[in-house]
């Protein structure tokens, strides 16, 4: 919205800053961060007063989680509000990729909100039917996939780019949209599964967002893409502004979510942020790199899939409890120990993901 101020510039004054994505990304970060600090406590107070008993705790979960009873959920509203305000203020709104990622984020946020609302009003951990949530997510992801394919350059539309290879493209044709749906919905649900400990999901989400933001900025600049030998997708640079807003909002939320959490992110936040990561990857043609950058989320999701399939086949369990962070809880690891070690793993994976820009 504020990008139009650059039209006031004569080329050598303060208004000229508004044309630079990096300046607006920094402004979006601080806008979202300040928003989180200003409205975090009032939002938590409102959630606590309305939810009374807070988020229901699974009866079959780790014993240590019963001490968290009464903690309100839907804290993702703080992140999404900060993200929305900062993006609308500082991003170019004439760029389709901004609206694609925003649409996915808010769409999955609504799904998560409905699920959280059902949980706290019915006081059970089931919420909205899994089929309904999954079906609604597929619809949102399908629209996003079709929009991305439409706005991608003709030579990249419906193509799959491979990391570490300069010119290799795989033509997915009509399968591109189903593939995009898998990426977006899979990312949303993987982050949702990771959100099981105080602060566990939000930091890896911010790390992944920072990495994808840098990638989006690089592939949105023709000079960078020529130097790095990656595919040029004009307009994606604006997603750095979105990513910066996500990081700022995430830090504002982490201030209240650090152990012991004053509020849980809930499905409102985890589904929305996971969907956002998937949408950025689809828009920037880095879907496979997301599997590296978000490798922690992939492992969390795989641990659940493996556990379920193995139990149905043999009647036994591979892990003491799934997702895998609960397995380490059962083995006696302290919650902060698990969280910080998972953060470290996320950072390492992010650096490997960034390396794919140059290792070709």
PyMOL commands that set and color helices and strands:
alter all, ss='L'
color gray80, all
select helices_A, chain A and resi 2-8+14-19+21-51+63-68+76-90+96-122+130-151+175-194+200-219+222-228+236-257+266-283+287-293+295-314+324-330+335-355
alter helices_A, ss='H'
color red, helices_A
select strands_A, chain A and resi 159-161+169-171
alter strands_A, ss='S'
color yellow, strands_A
deselect
rebuild
show_as cartoon
